[in-house]
Amino acid sequence: MAKATVPHFRNDEGVEKIRIGTGEFKCTGTSPPFDHPHVYLDMGDENQIVCPYCSTLFERSGELGQNEADPAACAYPDGVV
């Protein structure tokens, strides 16, 4: 049985909003070693959520794949840390 991974996103660029292609993900804040605790976020029925650690606004977009972000640098290349 294949195990699904939870996409990870980061905000090294310090942008206010990151568009992502999923509603369930982990926010790391920035790249290690300056990351915050990796927090699992679930938008549920909403299309936006704010990370309680770094205050980044994440917005779900149907135009992006599960592991994609806009800006693109906010998505980890392999989806996870």
ABEGO torsion letter per residue (X at the ends): XBBBBBBBBBBAAGBABBBBABABBBBAGBBOAABBBBBBBBAEABABBBBAAAGBBBBBBAABBAABBOBAAABBAAGBX
